[in-house]
Amino acid sequence: MRRLVAAIALMAVLAACSGEKKQPPAPPAVAWSKVDVGSEPVALRAYGDQLLIGLRNRGAKVVPGLVLLDQGKQTPIAIKPNPASPYAYEAVWYSIAYDGKHLLALGGASGGAHSNTRWTVWTGSVAGGLIERPQVFWTFGGQDAGDLFSAVITSSGGRALLGSWGGVETGNDATVWLPQGDAKWNRLSSAKTALQSTPSLLVGPGFGTTLGKSVVFVGSQVRLAPNVVAQEAAVWRSADLNQGWTRIVLPDPGNRSQANTATCSKDCVISGYVDGKLAIWRLGADGKAQRLQGVPSIPVGDKDKLPPPIVDGDKIVQIVAQDNKVKVVTGNGGSWTVQESSGPQGLVTDAAVTQDHKVYLIAGTTLWETTLS
């Protein structure tokens, strides 16, 4: 009898095992190689096969650095003449715009009694170098100062600095600065546009880019109603530079969502989070948005840094740092894979892809390179 019971139990175990689905093997880790640029990389900007690398040079009276990487050759970009603003020597690159010829860069350094960011704006070209354009204090500072986060150049050559400023009515408004000539920058009013906050709707952008001749902000809006506070991922897009602003609430926002970064070409791919998990949206040139399905459930919090998504043909690549490890999320619709990384560790701050399918990543204080398969 005992033998019969044991045999039945063994058969049950074998039957259960035969019914289990075999898990597919984990995809191979992405192998990265270090790129020595001489100093600490802090910002990237790709254009065609070229990559601009913003460098932080620590030390007194040392200006930030900028290097052009083209077909494996590194060429330093001149920073000249000597910057005129004291904080230019301490500036860290926050954003660099490049259209193949012209450069626009935004630098920042903490200073003053309250350690607020002191902003510096730089213009120039690859051939002629970068020149700092000192501004009066009230251009970017003062009691109503908000934040700056992006320098952009549209396809029509329009230049702009993007950030936030004390609201016309309440909170902060999304804000655009445009150049007057080569040296002066003017902050434009957001009153009576989609960039303005109201007592029932607070505007919260945190990143900016361009789509053709349009400017694009991404972030979130907070709807305020009696006993209700709802934070929803949102996009603000102009028709032309600073004209004709519209607000687009991204679909399937869950209970709480945020758009963190975006990459735009023919359309925009936007990355952020919904209810604490990675989310990716696509925004068409027609203004219609969709949330991409099947994105792996990777934790993303309020303070986590997401580099802009990488778009290579039909392929979307989002790099995420989780538990000090770099993960590469790849998909093209509803099918996604997650790969571990061999090499880079630490906080991921920026990423870019060049036309020859090389991906560059800043993780920790190191620049890394791999090639998309």
Solvent accessible surface area in square Angstrom, and as a share of the most:
residue,aa,sasa,rsa
1,M,179,0.80
2,R,218,0.79
3,R,215,0.78
4,L,102,0.51
5,V,84,0.48
6,A,62,0.48
7,A,46,0.36
8,I,103,0.52
9,A,54,0.42
10,L,107,0.53
11,M,132,0.59
12,A,59,0.46
13,V,86,0.49
14,L,107,0.53
15,A,64,0.50
16,A,64,0.50
17,C,73,0.44
18,S,93,0.60
19,G,63,0.60
20,E,124,0.56
21,K,179,0.76
22,K,195,0.83
23,Q,153,0.68
24,P,109,0.69
25,P,122,0.77
26,A,91,0.71
27,P,56,0.35
28,P,104,0.66
29,A,55,0.42
30,V,23,0.13
31,A,75,0.58
32,W,20,0.07
33,S,59,0.38
34,K,140,0.59
35,V,24,0.14
36,D,120,0.62
37,V,16,0.09
38,G,71,0.68
39,S,43,0.28
40,E,36,0.16
41,P,4,0.02
42,V,32,0.18
43,A,5,0.04
44,L,13,0.06
45,R,79,0.29
46,A,30,0.24
47,Y,106,0.40
48,G,32,0.31
49,D,54,0.28
50,Q,43,0.19
51,L,1,0.00
52,L,0,0.00
53,I,0,0.00
54,G,0,0.00
55,L,10,0.05
56,R,80,0.29
57,N,44,0.23
58,R,161,0.59
59,G,49,0.48
60,A,95,0.74
61,K,150,0.64
62,V,58,0.34
63,V,37,0.21
64,P,2,0.01
65,G,10,0.10
66,L,4,0.02
67,V,13,0.07
68,L,15,0.08
69,L,13,0.06
70,D,46,0.24
71,Q,163,0.73
72,G,63,0.61
73,K,141,0.60
74,Q,71,0.31
75,T,57,0.33
76,P,106,0.67
77,I,9,0.05
78,A,51,0.39
79,I,31,0.16
80,K,102,0.43
81,P,90,0.57
82,N,123,0.63
83,P,9,0.06
84,A,78,0.61
85,S,22,0.14
86,P,102,0.64
87,Y,66,0.25
88,A,0,0.00
89,Y,41,0.16
90,E,103,0.46
91,A,5,0.04
92,V,31,0.18
93,W,6,0.02
94,Y,107,0.41
95,S,11,0.07
96,I,3,0.02
97,A,4,0.03
98,Y,16,0.06
99,D,46,0.24
100,G,30,0.29
101,K,132,0.56
102,H,91,0.41
103,L,2,0.01
104,L,0,0.00
105,A,0,0.00
106,L,0,0.00
107,G,0,0.00
108,G,2,0.02
109,A,10,0.07
110,S,76,0.49
111,G,12,0.12
112,G,42,0.41
113,A,104,0.81
114,H,150,0.67
115,S,75,0.48
116,N,81,0.41
117,T,45,0.26
118,R,54,0.20
119,W,32,0.11
120,T,6,0.03
121,V,0,0.00
122,W,1,0.00
123,T,6,0.04
124,G,24,0.24
125,S,26,0.17
126,V,38,0.22
127,A,106,0.82
128,G,34,0.33
129,G,2,0.02
130,L,0,0.00
131,I,53,0.27
132,E,10,0.05
133,R,53,0.19
134,P,70,0.44
135,Q,42,0.19
136,V,111,0.64
137,F,108,0.45
138,W,168,0.59
139,T,14,0.08
140,F,13,0.06
141,G,13,0.12
142,G,23,0.23
143,Q,181,0.80
144,D,83,0.43
145,A,41,0.32
146,G,31,0.30
147,D,70,0.36
148,L,3,0.01
149,F,28,0.12
150,S,4,0.03
151,A,0,0.00
152,V,7,0.04
153,I,21,0.10
154,T,4,0.03
155,S,91,0.59
156,S,81,0.52
157,G,44,0.42
158,G,16,0.16
159,R,55,0.20
160,A,0,0.00
161,L,0,0.00
162,L,0,0.00
163,G,0,0.00
164,S,10,0.07
165,W,20,0.07
166,G,24,0.23
167,G,22,0.21
168,V,88,0.50
169,E,101,0.45
170,T,47,0.27
171,G,46,0.44
172,N,65,0.33
173,D,4,0.02
174,A,0,0.00
175,T,3,0.01
176,V,2,0.01
177,W,0,0.00
178,L,35,0.17
179,P,39,0.24
180,Q,103,0.46
181,G,58,0.56
182,D,94,0.49
183,A,55,0.43
184,K,111,0.47
185,W,4,0.01
186,N,51,0.26
187,R,100,0.37
188,L,53,0.26
189,S,84,0.54
190,S,7,0.04
191,A,40,0.31
192,K,198,0.84
193,T,55,0.32
194,A,21,0.16
195,L,4,0.02
196,Q,21,0.09
197,S,0,0.00
198,T,44,0.26
199,P,93,0.59
200,S,67,0.43
201,L,24,0.12
202,L,54,0.27
203,V,9,0.05
204,G,29,0.28
205,P,18,0.11
206,G,40,0.38
207,F,42,0.18
208,G,4,0.04
209,T,19,0.11
210,T,27,0.16
211,L,11,0.06
212,G,40,0.38
213,K,106,0.45
214,S,5,0.03
215,V,0,0.00
216,V,0,0.00
217,F,0,0.00
218,V,0,0.00
219,G,0,0.00
220,S,8,0.05
221,Q,5,0.02
222,V,34,0.19
223,R,102,0.37
224,L,62,0.31
225,A,53,0.41
226,P,122,0.77
227,N,161,0.82
228,V,74,0.43
229,V,113,0.65
230,A,18,0.14
231,Q,30,0.13
232,E,21,0.09
233,A,0,0.00
234,A,0,0.00
235,V,0,0.00
236,W,0,0.00
237,R,44,0.16
238,S,2,0.01
239,A,61,0.48
240,D,58,0.30
241,L,40,0.20
242,N,28,0.14
243,Q,121,0.54
244,G,51,0.49
245,W,25,0.09
246,T,76,0.44
247,R,95,0.35
248,I,30,0.15
249,V,62,0.36
250,L,0,0.00
251,P,42,0.26
252,D,82,0.42
253,P,35,0.22
254,G,49,0.47
255,N,133,0.68
256,R,104,0.38
257,S,0,0.00
258,Q,36,0.16
259,A,1,0.00
260,N,28,0.14
261,T,8,0.05
262,A,3,0.03
263,T,42,0.24
264,C,24,0.14
265,S,84,0.54
266,K,183,0.78
267,D,33,0.17
268,C,0,0.00
269,V,1,0.01
270,I,0,0.00
271,S,0,0.00
272,G,0,0.00
273,Y,8,0.03
274,V,8,0.05
275,D,73,0.38
276,G,31,0.30
277,K,85,0.36
278,L,4,0.02
279,A,1,0.01
280,I,0,0.00
281,W,0,0.00
282,R,61,0.22
283,L,0,0.00
284,G,19,0.18
285,A,63,0.49
286,D,107,0.55
287,G,22,0.22
288,K,154,0.65
289,A,29,0.22
290,Q,100,0.44
291,R,64,0.23
292,L,18,0.09
293,Q,114,0.51
294,G,54,0.52
295,V,27,0.15
296,P,25,0.16
297,S,82,0.53
298,I,11,0.05
299,P,65,0.41
300,V,3,0.02
301,G,31,0.30
302,D,88,0.46
303,K,201,0.85
304,D,69,0.36
305,K,95,0.40
306,L,2,0.01
307,P,0,0.00
308,P,28,0.18
309,P,2,0.01
310,I,4,0.02
311,V,45,0.26
312,D,30,0.16
313,G,69,0.67
314,D,119,0.62
315,K,54,0.23
316,I,0,0.00
317,V,2,0.01
318,Q,0,0.00
319,I,2,0.01
320,V,4,0.02
321,A,31,0.24
322,Q,46,0.20
323,D,121,0.63
324,N,93,0.48
325,K,116,0.49
326,V,2,0.01
327,K,31,0.13
328,V,9,0.05
329,V,0,0.00
330,T,27,0.15
331,G,5,0.05
332,N,98,0.50
333,G,33,0.32
334,G,59,0.56
335,S,80,0.52
336,W,31,0.11
337,T,67,0.39
338,V,49,0.28
339,Q,36,0.16
340,E,79,0.35
341,S,25,0.16
342,S,60,0.39
343,G,44,0.42
344,P,2,0.02
345,Q,114,0.51
346,G,15,0.14
347,L,108,0.54
348,V,1,0.00
349,T,40,0.23
350,D,21,0.11
351,A,7,0.05
352,A,13,0.10
353,V,32,0.18
354,T,7,0.04
355,Q,135,0.60
356,D,60,0.31
357,H,88,0.39
358,K,68,0.29
359,V,3,0.01
360,Y,11,0.04
361,L,0,0.00
362,I,1,0.01
363,A,3,0.02
364,G,34,0.33
365,T,88,0.51
366,T,38,0.22
367,L,1,0.01
368,W,23,0.08
369,E,42,0.19
370,T,20,0.12
371,T,85,0.50
372,L,30,0.15
373,S,138,0.89
